[in-house]
Amino acid sequence: MSYYERHVFFCLNRRDDGAACCCDHDAEGMFEYTKKKVKQLNLNGQGKVRINRAGCFDRCGEGPLLVIYPEAVWYTFIDQEDLDEIIDSHLIRGVEVERLKV
């Protein structure tokens, strides 16, 4: 059994050369929002969900991105409503959000 039921990684890479990156789409703010929301819902901690920062996923043209393990499901998102849907559907009910998968 894994320490966490699900582990969510947000790409928070920022490119200095002006190339596209997830942080161009407020990935940092969306990460903070998700971390706070998961805590508010008491979904965080051992046996539950962990929200983590990650470096570049090398999929910059598809960003912003997050990936959820152990399922290895990749999502893109636009706003907090998309993240709420991922939390409710995938993290709480275990149902992948097809429209946001990349």
Biopython code that builds the backbone (N, CA, C, O; Angstrom):
import numpy as np
from Bio.PDB.StructureBuilder import StructureBuilder

atoms = [
    (1, "MET", "N", (0.844, -1.186, 0.000)),
    (1, "MET", "CA", (0.000, 0.000, 0.000)),
    (1, "MET", "C", (0.885, 1.243, 0.000)),
    (1, "MET", "O", (1.841, 1.344, 0.768)),
    (2, "SER", "N", (0.551, 2.170, -0.863)),
    (2, "SER", "CA", (1.284, 3.420, -0.946)),
    (2, "SER", "C", (0.938, 4.316, 0.247)),
    (2, "SER", "O", (-0.141, 4.195, 0.827)),
    (3, "TYR", "N", (1.843, 5.200, 0.601)),
    (3, "TYR", "CA", (1.601, 6.128, 1.702)),
    (3, "TYR", "C", (0.399, 7.023, 1.414)),
    (3, "TYR", "O", (-0.394, 7.320, 2.308)),
    (4, "TYR", "N", (0.270, 7.455, 0.144)),
    (4, "TYR", "CA", (-0.872, 8.265, -0.287)),
    (4, "TYR", "C", (-1.724, 7.454, -1.249)),
    (4, "TYR", "O", (-1.202, 6.657, -2.029)),
    (5, "GLU", "N", (-3.024, 7.653, -1.197)),
    (5, "GLU", "CA", (-3.907, 7.011, -2.163)),
    (5, "GLU", "C", (-3.671, 7.606, -3.553)),
    (5, "GLU", "O", (-3.611, 6.886, -4.550)),
    (6, "ARG", "N", (-3.538, 8.936, -3.598)),
    (6, "ARG", "CA", (-3.267, 9.617, -4.857)),
    (6, "ARG", "C", (-2.248, 10.725, -4.620)),
    (6, "ARG", "O", (-2.243, 11.381, -3.579)),
    (7, "HIS", "N", (-1.395, 10.911, -5.606)),
    (7, "HIS", "CA", (-0.355, 11.928, -5.550)),
    (7, "HIS", "C", (-0.533, 12.816, -6.779)),
    (7, "HIS", "O", (-0.488, 12.330, -7.910)),
    (8, "VAL", "N", (-0.736, 14.114, -6.561)),
    (8, "VAL", "CA", (-0.993, 15.066, -7.639)),
    (8, "VAL", "C", (0.232, 15.970, -7.796)),
    (8, "VAL", "O", (0.666, 16.615, -6.841)),
    (9, "PHE", "N", (0.779, 16.007, -9.004)),
    (9, "PHE", "CA", (1.937, 16.848, -9.299)),
    (9, "PHE", "C", (1.539, 17.941, -10.290)),
    (9, "PHE", "O", (0.969, 17.659, -11.344)),
    (10, "PHE", "N", (1.846, 19.184, -9.940)),
    (10, "PHE", "CA", (1.617, 20.335, -10.812)),
    (10, "PHE", "C", (2.945, 20.758, -11.425)),
    (10, "PHE", "O", (3.931, 20.936, -10.709)),
    (11, "CYS", "N", (2.979, 20.920, -12.738)),
    (11, "CYS", "CA", (4.155, 21.506, -13.371)),
    (11, "CYS", "C", (4.184, 22.982, -13.009)),
    (11, "CYS", "O", (3.250, 23.725, -13.309)),
    (12, "LEU", "N", (5.267, 23.401, -12.361)),
    (12, "LEU", "CA", (5.435, 24.807, -11.990)),
    (12, "LEU", "C", (6.716, 25.378, -12.596)),
    (12, "LEU", "O", (7.313, 26.310, -12.057)),
    (13, "ASN", "N", (7.118, 24.812, -13.707)),
    (13, "ASN", "CA", (8.330, 25.266, -14.377)),
    (13, "ASN", "C", (8.121, 26.640, -15.010)),
    (13, "ASN", "O", (7.077, 26.914, -15.601)),
    (14, "ARG", "N", (9.114, 27.479, -14.877)),
    (14, "ARG", "CA", (9.114, 28.788, -15.531)),
    (14, "ARG", "C", (10.335, 28.845, -16.437)),
    (14, "ARG", "O", (11.460, 28.641, -15.983)),
    (15, "ARG", "N", (10.116, 29.120, -17.705)),
    (15, "ARG", "CA", (11.223, 29.203, -18.674)),
    (15, "ARG", "C", (11.710, 30.642, -18.766)),
    (15, "ARG", "O", (10.918, 31.569, -18.933)),
    (16, "ASP", "N", (13.003, 30.812, -18.656)),
    (16, "ASP", "CA", (13.605, 32.147, -18.708)),
    (16, "ASP", "C", (13.806, 32.655, -20.131)),
    (16, "ASP", "O", (14.030, 33.846, -20.348)),
    (17, "ASP", "N", (13.723, 31.739, -21.104)),
    (17, "ASP", "CA", (13.996, 32.129, -22.490)),
    (17, "ASP", "C", (12.756, 32.606, -23.245)),
    (17, "ASP", "O", (12.825, 32.860, -24.448)),
    (18, "GLY", "N", (11.631, 32.729, -22.556)),
    (18, "GLY", "CA", (10.410, 33.192, -23.200)),
    (18, "GLY", "C", (9.583, 32.097, -23.845)),
    (18, "GLY", "O", (8.495, 32.360, -24.358)),
    (19, "ALA", "N", (10.090, 30.863, -23.824)),
    (19, "ALA", "CA", (9.328, 29.740, -24.390)),
    (19, "ALA", "C", (8.104, 29.458, -23.514)),
    (19, "ALA", "O", (8.078, 29.794, -22.330)),
    (20, "ALA", "N", (7.112, 28.847, -24.111)),
    (20, "ALA", "CA", (5.874, 28.515, -23.394)),
    (20, "ALA", "C", (6.171, 27.670, -22.163)),
    (20, "ALA", "O", (7.040, 26.798, -22.183)),
    (21, "CYS", "N", (5.433, 27.944, -21.096)),
    (21, "CYS", "CA", (5.565, 27.146, -19.882)),
    (21, "CYS", "C", (4.266, 27.206, -19.096)),
    (21, "CYS", "O", (3.447, 28.102, -19.302)),
    (22, "CYS", "N", (4.080, 26.253, -18.199)),
    (22, "CYS", "CA", (2.840, 26.178, -17.422)),
    (22, "CYS", "C", (2.618, 27.415, -16.558)),
    (22, "CYS", "O", (1.475, 27.806, -16.320)),
    (23, "CYS", "N", (3.683, 28.024, -16.092)),
    (23, "CYS", "CA", (3.531, 29.208, -15.239)),
    (23, "CYS", "C", (2.988, 30.408, -16.007)),
    (23, "CYS", "O", (2.554, 31.384, -15.396)),
    (24, "ASP", "N", (3.006, 30.349, -17.343)),
    (24, "ASP", "CA", (2.372, 31.400, -18.143)),
    (24, "ASP", "C", (0.859, 31.407, -17.929)),
    (24, "ASP", "O", (0.186, 32.380, -18.268)),
    (25, "HIS", "N", (0.325, 30.315, -17.365)),
    (25, "HIS", "CA", (-1.117, 30.137, -17.198)),
    (25, "HIS", "C", (-1.515, 30.097, -15.725)),
    (25, "HIS", "O", (-2.486, 29.434, -15.362)),
    (26, "ASP", "N", (-0.770, 30.802, -14.879)),
    (26, "ASP", "CA", (-1.038, 30.868, -13.445)),
    (26, "ASP", "C", (-1.018, 29.499, -12.772)),
    (26, "ASP", "O", (-1.815, 29.234, -11.872)),
    (27, "ALA", "N", (-0.113, 28.636, -13.204)),
    (27, "ALA", "CA", (-0.009, 27.306, -12.600)),
    (27, "ALA", "C", (0.297, 27.398, -11.109)),
    (27, "ALA", "O", (-0.187, 26.578, -10.329)),
    (28, "GLU", "N", (1.090, 28.381, -10.707)),
    (28, "GLU", "CA", (1.412, 28.548, -9.277)),
    (28, "GLU", "C", (0.155, 28.860, -8.474)),
    (28, "GLU", "O", (-0.070, 28.267, -7.419)),
    (29, "GLY", "N", (-0.658, 29.781, -8.962)),
    (29, "GLY", "CA", (-1.900, 30.117, -8.279)),
    (29, "GLY", "C", (-2.872, 28.952, -8.243)),
    (29, "GLY", "O", (-3.557, 28.743, -7.241)),
    (30, "MET", "N", (-2.937, 28.194, -9.325)),
    (30, "MET", "CA", (-3.831, 27.039, -9.385)),
    (30, "MET", "C", (-3.354, 25.923, -8.445)),
    (30, "MET", "O", (-4.168, 25.221, -7.845)),
    (31, "PHE", "N", (-2.032, 25.770, -8.323)),
    (31, "PHE", "CA", (-1.452, 24.825, -7.367)),
    (31, "PHE", "C", (-1.862, 25.198, -5.944)),
    (31, "PHE", "O", (-2.330, 24.352, -5.182)),
    (32, "GLU", "N", (-1.681, 26.472, -5.593)),
    (32, "GLU", "CA", (-2.023, 26.942, -4.248)),
    (32, "GLU", "C", (-3.515, 26.760, -3.968)),
    (32, "GLU", "O", (-3.902, 26.349, -2.873)),
    (33, "TYR", "N", (-4.341, 27.064, -4.953)),
    (33, "TYR", "CA", (-5.787, 26.891, -4.805)),
    (33, "TYR", "C", (-6.127, 25.424, -4.521)),
    (33, "TYR", "O", (-6.890, 25.128, -3.601)),
    (34, "THR", "N", (-5.564, 24.518, -5.305)),
    (34, "THR", "CA", (-5.863, 23.092, -5.160)),
    (34, "THR", "C", (-5.385, 22.564, -3.821)),
    (34, "THR", "O", (-6.097, 21.811, -3.156)),
    (35, "LYS", "N", (-4.182, 22.955, -3.421)),
    (35, "LYS", "CA", (-3.643, 22.509, -2.128)),
    (35, "LYS", "C", (-4.566, 22.951, -0.985)),
    (35, "LYS", "O", (-4.872, 22.168, -0.086)),
    (36, "LYS", "N", (-5.001, 24.204, -1.031)),
    (36, "LYS", "CA", (-5.888, 24.737, 0.003)),
    (36, "LYS", "C", (-7.239, 24.023, -0.012)),
    (36, "LYS", "O", (-7.767, 23.666, 1.041)),
    (37, "LYS", "N", (-7.795, 23.817, -1.199)),
    (37, "LYS", "CA", (-9.101, 23.173, -1.335)),
    (37, "LYS", "C", (-9.064, 21.729, -0.823)),
    (37, "LYS", "O", (-9.990, 21.293, -0.138)),
    (38, "VAL", "N", (-8.012, 20.994, -1.148)),
    (38, "VAL", "CA", (-7.868, 19.611, -0.688)),
    (38, "VAL", "C", (-7.781, 19.570, 0.840)),
    (38, "VAL", "O", (-8.350, 18.681, 1.473)),
    (39, "LYS", "N", (-7.072, 20.527, 1.424)),
    (39, "LYS", "CA", (-7.005, 20.600, 2.898)),
    (39, "LYS", "C", (-8.369, 20.940, 3.495)),
    (39, "LYS", "O", (-8.778, 20.341, 4.490)),
    (40, "GLN", "N", (-9.077, 21.904, 2.891)),
    (40, "GLN", "CA", (-10.404, 22.286, 3.382)),
    (40, "GLN", "C", (-11.365, 21.104, 3.370)),
    (40, "GLN", "O", (-12.215, 20.979, 4.252)),
    (41, "LEU", "N", (-11.228, 20.245, 2.376)),
    (41, "LEU", "CA", (-12.103, 19.081, 2.238)),
    (41, "LEU", "C", (-11.612, 17.886, 3.056)),
    (41, "LEU", "O", (-12.213, 16.812, 3.024)),
    (42, "ASN", "N", (-10.513, 18.083, 3.790)),
    (42, "ASN", "CA", (-9.918, 17.022, 4.604)),
    (42, "ASN", "C", (-9.553, 15.794, 3.769)),
    (42, "ASN", "O", (-9.739, 14.655, 4.196)),
    (43, "LEU", "N", (-9.031, 16.052, 2.575)),
    (43, "LEU", "CA", (-8.611, 14.972, 1.684)),
    (43, "LEU", "C", (-7.110, 14.720, 1.752)),
    (43, "LEU", "O", (-6.608, 13.786, 1.125)),
    (44, "ASN", "N", (-6.389, 15.549, 2.511)),
    (44, "ASN", "CA", (-4.930, 15.459, 2.534)),
    (44, "ASN", "C", (-4.449, 14.576, 3.676)),
    (44, "ASN", "O", (-5.150, 14.377, 4.668)),
    (45, "GLY", "N", (-3.237, 14.051, 3.516)),
    (45, "GLY", "CA", (-2.610, 13.280, 4.575)),
    (45, "GLY", "C", (-2.437, 11.816, 4.217)),
    (45, "GLY", "O", (-2.818, 11.375, 3.132)),
    (46, "GLN", "N", (-1.867, 11.088, 5.127)),
    (46, "GLN", "CA", (-1.580, 9.667, 4.917)),
    (46, "GLN", "C", (-2.846, 8.912, 4.524)),
    (46, "GLN", "O", (-3.898, 9.058, 5.146)),
    (47, "GLY", "N", (-2.716, 8.107, 3.482)),
    (47, "GLY", "CA", (-3.833, 7.322, 2.996)),
    (47, "GLY", "C", (-4.814, 8.109, 2.156)),
    (47, "GLY", "O", (-5.832, 7.579, 1.711)),
    (48, "LYS", "N", (-4.503, 9.386, 1.940)),
    (48, "LYS", "CA", (-5.406, 10.250, 1.182)),
    (48, "LYS", "C", (-4.666, 10.852, -0.009)),
    (48, "LYS", "O", (-4.089, 10.120, -0.813)),
    (49, "VAL", "N", (-4.677, 12.167, -0.125)),
    (49, "VAL", "CA", (-4.135, 12.864, -1.295)),
    (49, "VAL", "C", (-2.974, 13.765, -0.893)),
    (49, "VAL", "O", (-2.996, 14.384, 0.171)),
    (50, "ARG", "N", (-1.975, 13.832, -1.743)),
    (50, "ARG", "CA", (-0.838, 14.747, -1.576)),
    (50, "ARG", "C", (-0.738, 15.608, -2.829)),
    (50, "ARG", "O", (-0.716, 15.084, -3.943)),
    (51, "ILE", "N", (-0.676, 16.930, -2.653)),
    (51, "ILE", "CA", (-0.505, 17.873, -3.755)),
    (51, "ILE", "C", (0.943, 18.357, -3.724)),
    (51, "ILE", "O", (1.394, 18.877, -2.703)),
    (52, "ASN", "N", (1.686, 18.192, -4.837)),
    (52, "ASN", "CA", (3.099, 18.542, -4.884)),
    (52, "ASN", "C", (3.466, 19.377, -6.095)),
    (52, "ASN", "O", (2.818, 19.329, -7.140)),
    (53, "ARG", "N", (4.536, 20.149, -5.912)),
    (53, "ARG", "CA", (5.157, 20.896, -7.000)),
    (53, "ARG", "C", (6.005, 19.933, -7.831)),
    (53, "ARG", "O", (6.540, 18.948, -7.320)),
    (54, "ALA", "N", (6.112, 20.241, -9.108)),
    (54, "ALA", "CA", (7.006, 19.476, -9.979)),
    (54, "ALA", "C", (7.689, 20.443, -10.937)),
    (54, "ALA", "O", (7.222, 21.558, -11.168)),
    (55, "GLY", "N", (8.786, 19.992, -11.474)),
    (55, "GLY", "CA", (9.478, 20.733, -12.513)),
    (55, "GLY", "C", (8.826, 20.455, -13.857)),
    (55, "GLY", "O", (7.687, 19.993, -13.923)),
    (56, "CYS", "N", (9.539, 20.732, -14.901)),
    (56, "CYS", "CA", (9.012, 20.621, -16.257)),
    (56, "CYS", "C", (8.653, 19.181, -16.614)),
    (56, "CYS", "O", (9.411, 18.249, -16.345)),
    (57, "PHE", "N", (7.489, 19.023, -17.222)),
    (57, "PHE", "CA", (7.038, 17.721, -17.710)),
    (57, "PHE", "C", (7.404, 17.512, -19.176)),
    (57, "PHE", "O", (7.126, 16.448, -19.730)),
    (58, "ASP", "N", (8.024, 18.508, -19.818)),
    (58, "ASP", "CA", (8.372, 18.470, -21.246)),
    (58, "ASP", "C", (7.151, 18.306, -22.145)),
    (58, "ASP", "O", (7.220, 17.662, -23.191)),
    (59, "ARG", "N", (6.034, 18.897, -21.727)),
    (59, "ARG", "CA", (4.810, 18.898, -22.536)),
    (59, "ARG", "C", (4.250, 20.327, -22.539)),
    (59, "ARG", "O", (3.044, 20.527, -22.394)),
    (60, "CYS", "N", (5.121, 21.298, -22.704)),
    (60, "CYS", "CA", (4.791, 22.707, -22.518)),
    (60, "CYS", "C", (3.657, 23.196, -23.404)),
    (60, "CYS", "O", (2.889, 24.062, -22.984)),
    (61, "GLY", "N", (3.528, 22.682, -24.589)),
    (61, "GLY", "CA", (2.476, 23.113, -25.501)),
    (61, "GLY", "C", (1.090, 22.669, -25.070)),
    (61, "GLY", "O", (0.090, 23.149, -25.604)),
    (62, "GLU", "N", (1.022, 21.756, -24.107)),
    (62, "GLU", "CA", (-0.266, 21.245, -23.631)),
    (62, "GLU", "C", (-0.671, 21.866, -22.300)),
    (62, "GLU", "O", (-1.718, 21.522, -21.750)),
    (63, "GLY", "N", (0.150, 22.780, -21.774)),
    (63, "GLY", "CA", (-0.031, 23.285, -20.428)),
    (63, "GLY", "C", (-1.152, 24.268, -20.263)),
    (63, "GLY", "O", (-1.714, 24.762, -21.241)),
    (64, "PRO", "N", (-1.474, 24.551, -19.033)),
    (64, "PRO", "CA", (-0.852, 24.059, -17.809)),
    (64, "PRO", "C", (-1.267, 22.603, -17.544)),
    (64, "PRO", "O", (-2.339, 22.155, -17.950)),
    (65, "LEU", "N", (-0.379, 21.890, -16.852)),
    (65, "LEU", "CA", (-0.586, 20.463, -16.644)),
    (65, "LEU", "C", (-0.459, 20.054, -15.191)),
    (65, "LEU", "O", (0.260, 20.664, -14.399)),
    (66, "LEU", "N", (-1.195, 18.985, -14.871)),
    (66, "LEU", "CA", (-0.989, 18.258, -13.627)),
    (66, "LEU", "C", (-1.141, 16.784, -13.961)),
    (66, "LEU", "O", (-1.777, 16.428, -14.953)),
    (67, "VAL", "N", (-0.562, 15.935, -13.138)),
    (67, "VAL", "CA", (-0.678, 14.491, -13.331)),
    (67, "VAL", "C", (-1.019, 13.861, -11.989)),
    (67, "VAL", "O", (-0.487, 14.255, -10.952)),
    (68, "ILE", "N", (-1.912, 12.879, -12.021)),
    (68, "ILE", "CA", (-2.340, 12.191, -10.812)),
    (68, "ILE", "C", (-1.877, 10.740, -10.867)),
    (68, "ILE", "O", (-2.173, 10.007, -11.811)),
    (69, "TYR", "N", (-1.144, 10.349, -9.830)),
    (69, "TYR", "CA", (-0.701, 8.964, -9.672)),
    (69, "TYR", "C", (-1.432, 8.334, -8.508)),
    (69, "TYR", "O", (-1.775, 9.051, -7.568)),
    (70, "PRO", "N", (-1.691, 7.040, -8.513)),
    (70, "PRO", "CA", (-1.020, 6.032, -9.318)),
    (70, "PRO", "C", (-1.620, 5.809, -10.700)),
    (70, "PRO", "O", (-1.074, 5.026, -11.477)),
    (71, "GLU", "N", (-2.721, 6.470, -11.031)),
    (71, "GLU", "CA", (-3.372, 6.219, -12.310)),
    (71, "GLU", "C", (-2.582, 6.762, -13.510)),
    (71, "GLU", "O", (-2.813, 6.338, -14.643)),
    (72, "ALA", "N", (-1.668, 7.683, -13.273)),
    (72, "ALA", "CA", (-0.888, 8.340, -14.326)),
    (72, "ALA", "C", (-1.815, 9.037, -15.325)),
    (72, "ALA", "O", (-1.657, 8.894, -16.538)),
    (73, "VAL", "N", (-2.776, 9.786, -14.802)),
    (73, "VAL", "CA", (-3.712, 10.540, -15.633)),
    (73, "VAL", "C", (-3.230, 11.986, -15.709)),
    (73, "VAL", "O", (-3.007, 12.638, -14.689)),
    (74, "TRP", "N", (-3.076, 12.468, -16.936)),
    (74, "TRP", "CA", (-2.611, 13.830, -17.197)),
    (74, "TRP", "C", (-3.807, 14.721, -17.508)),
    (74, "TRP", "O", (-4.678, 14.368, -18.304)),
    (75, "TYR", "N", (-3.827, 15.888, -16.861)),
    (75, "TYR", "CA", (-4.897, 16.861, -17.077)),
    (75, "TYR", "C", (-4.323, 18.221, -17.428)),
    (75, "TYR", "O", (-3.238, 18.597, -16.984)),
    (76, "THR", "N", (-5.081, 18.948, -18.236)),
    (76, "THR", "CA", (-4.869, 20.366, -18.407)),
    (76, "THR", "C", (-6.057, 21.067, -17.741)),
    (76, "THR", "O", (-7.074, 20.433, -17.459)),
    (77, "PHE", "N", (-5.932, 22.341, -17.497)),
    (77, "PHE", "CA", (-6.995, 23.082, -16.816)),
    (77, "PHE", "C", (-6.919, 24.541, -17.213)),
    (77, "PHE", "O", (-5.871, 25.036, -17.628)),
    (78, "ILE", "N", (-8.051, 25.222, -17.080)),
    (78, "ILE", "CA", (-8.118, 26.644, -17.414)),
    (78, "ILE", "C", (-8.281, 27.487, -16.160)),
    (78, "ILE", "O", (-7.649, 28.532, -16.012)),
    (79, "ASP", "N", (-9.141, 27.016, -15.255)),
    (79, "ASP", "CA", (-9.508, 27.841, -14.118)),
    (79, "ASP", "C", (-9.829, 26.984, -12.892)),
    (79, "ASP", "O", (-9.685, 25.762, -12.918)),
    (80, "GLN", "N", (-10.260, 27.640, -11.833)),
    (80, "GLN", "CA", (-10.567, 26.930, -10.585)),
    (80, "GLN", "C", (-11.742, 25.968, -10.754)),
    (80, "GLN", "O", (-11.800, 24.940, -10.079)),
    (81, "GLU", "N", (-12.665, 26.288, -11.635)),
    (81, "GLU", "CA", (-13.793, 25.384, -11.869)),
    (81, "GLU", "C", (-13.318, 24.047, -12.430)),
    (81, "GLU", "O", (-13.844, 22.998, -12.058)),
    (82, "ASP", "N", (-12.321, 24.075, -13.327)),
    (82, "ASP", "CA", (-11.751, 22.829, -13.848)),
    (82, "ASP", "C", (-11.103, 22.032, -12.719)),
    (82, "ASP", "O", (-11.261, 20.814, -12.639)),
    (83, "LEU", "N", (-10.378, 22.723, -11.855)),
    (83, "LEU", "CA", (-9.723, 22.041, -10.738)),
    (83, "LEU", "C", (-10.748, 21.487, -9.758)),
    (83, "LEU", "O", (-10.561, 20.392, -9.227)),
    (84, "ASP", "N", (-11.826, 22.222, -9.510)),
    (84, "ASP", "CA", (-12.899, 21.711, -8.655)),
    (84, "ASP", "C", (-13.483, 20.429, -9.236)),
    (84, "ASP", "O", (-13.785, 19.486, -8.504)),
    (85, "GLU", "N", (-13.638, 20.402, -10.559)),
    (85, "GLU", "CA", (-14.179, 19.208, -11.211)),
    (85, "GLU", "C", (-13.219, 18.025, -11.062)),
    (85, "GLU", "O", (-13.659, 16.900, -10.822)),
    (86, "ILE", "N", (-11.924, 18.266, -11.200)),
    (86, "ILE", "CA", (-10.933, 17.201, -11.021)),
    (86, "ILE", "C", (-10.959, 16.694, -9.584)),
    (86, "ILE", "O", (-10.910, 15.488, -9.345)),
    (87, "ILE", "N", (-11.035, 17.617, -8.632)),
    (87, "ILE", "CA", (-11.082, 17.215, -7.216)),
    (87, "ILE", "C", (-12.324, 16.377, -6.944)),
    (87, "ILE", "O", (-12.233, 15.293, -6.368)),
    (88, "ASP", "N", (-13.478, 16.877, -7.356)),
    (88, "ASP", "CA", (-14.735, 16.180, -7.080)),
    (88, "ASP", "C", (-14.816, 14.839, -7.810)),
    (88, "ASP", "O", (-15.174, 13.823, -7.215)),
    (89, "SER", "N", (-14.488, 14.845, -9.077)),
    (89, "SER", "CA", (-14.656, 13.641, -9.875)),
    (89, "SER", "C", (-13.534, 12.625, -9.633)),
    (89, "SER", "O", (-13.801, 11.479, -9.271)),
    (90, "HIS", "N", (-12.288, 13.042, -9.831)),
    (90, "HIS", "CA", (-11.167, 12.092, -9.768)),
    (90, "HIS", "C", (-10.716, 11.807, -8.335)),
    (90, "HIS", "O", (-10.595, 10.647, -7.941)),
    (91, "LEU", "N", (-10.470, 12.856, -7.562)),
    (91, "LEU", "CA", (-9.916, 12.641, -6.222)),
    (91, "LEU", "C", (-10.947, 12.113, -5.231)),
    (91, "LEU", "O", (-10.602, 11.319, -4.356)),
    (92, "ILE", "N", (-12.189, 12.533, -5.348)),
    (92, "ILE", "CA", (-13.210, 12.088, -4.399)),
    (92, "ILE", "C", (-13.925, 10.831, -4.891)),
    (92, "ILE", "O", (-14.063, 9.864, -4.141)),
    (93, "ARG", "N", (-14.383, 10.837, -6.151)),
    (93, "ARG", "CA", (-15.204, 9.729, -6.645)),
    (93, "ARG", "C", (-14.436, 8.693, -7.462)),
    (93, "ARG", "O", (-14.967, 7.624, -7.764)),
    (94, "GLY", "N", (-13.170, 9.007, -7.826)),
    (94, "GLY", "CA", (-12.373, 8.055, -8.594)),
    (94, "GLY", "C", (-12.747, 7.956, -10.058)),
    (94, "GLY", "O", (-12.430, 6.965, -10.716)),
    (95, "VAL", "N", (-13.427, 8.985, -10.580)),
    (95, "VAL", "CA", (-13.856, 9.003, -11.977)),
    (95, "VAL", "C", (-13.032, 10.047, -12.729)),
    (95, "VAL", "O", (-13.044, 11.227, -12.379)),
    (96, "GLU", "N", (-12.316, 9.603, -13.762)),
    (96, "GLU", "CA", (-11.487, 10.523, -14.529)),
    (96, "GLU", "C", (-12.350, 11.535, -15.293)),
    (96, "GLU", "O", (-13.458, 11.226, -15.731)),
    (97, "VAL", "N", (-11.816, 12.744, -15.438)),
    (97, "VAL", "CA", (-12.506, 13.827, -16.159)),
    (97, "VAL", "C", (-12.017, 13.800, -17.598)),
    (97, "VAL", "O", (-10.983, 14.381, -17.927)),
    (98, "GLU", "N", (-12.762, 13.129, -18.438)),
    (98, "GLU", "CA", (-12.336, 12.897, -19.827)),
    (98, "GLU", "C", (-12.063, 14.183, -20.592)),
    (98, "GLU", "O", (-11.105, 14.249, -21.362)),
    (99, "ARG", "N", (-12.887, 15.203, -20.396)),
    (99, "ARG", "CA", (-12.755, 16.429, -21.199)),
    (99, "ARG", "C", (-11.473, 17.199, -20.891)),
    (99, "ARG", "O", (-11.064, 18.038, -21.693)),
    (100, "LEU", "N", (-10.830, 16.939, -19.756)),
    (100, "LEU", "CA", (-9.611, 17.666, -19.383)),
    (100, "LEU", "C", (-8.345, 16.830, -19.554)),
    (100, "LEU", "O", (-7.245, 17.334, -19.324)),
    (101, "LYS", "N", (-8.475, 15.585, -19.946)),
    (101, "LYS", "CA", (-7.297, 14.716, -20.112)),
    (101, "LYS", "C", (-6.488, 15.102, -21.349)),
    (101, "LYS", "O", (-7.041, 15.488, -22.379)),
    (102, "VAL", "N", (-5.174, 14.988, -21.222)),
    (102, "VAL", "CA", (-4.280, 15.216, -22.360)),
    (102, "VAL", "C", (-3.431, 13.981, -22.588)),
    (102, "VAL", "O", (-2.606, 13.958, -23.501)),
]
sb = StructureBuilder()
sb.init_structure("model")
sb.init_model(0)
sb.init_chain("A")
sb.init_seg("    ")
for serial, (resi, resn, name, xyz) in enumerate(atoms, 1):
    if name == "N":
        sb.init_residue(resn, " ", resi, " ")
    sb.init_atom(name, np.array(xyz, "f"), 0.0, 1.0, " ", f" {name:<3s}", serial, name[0])
structure = sb.get_structure()
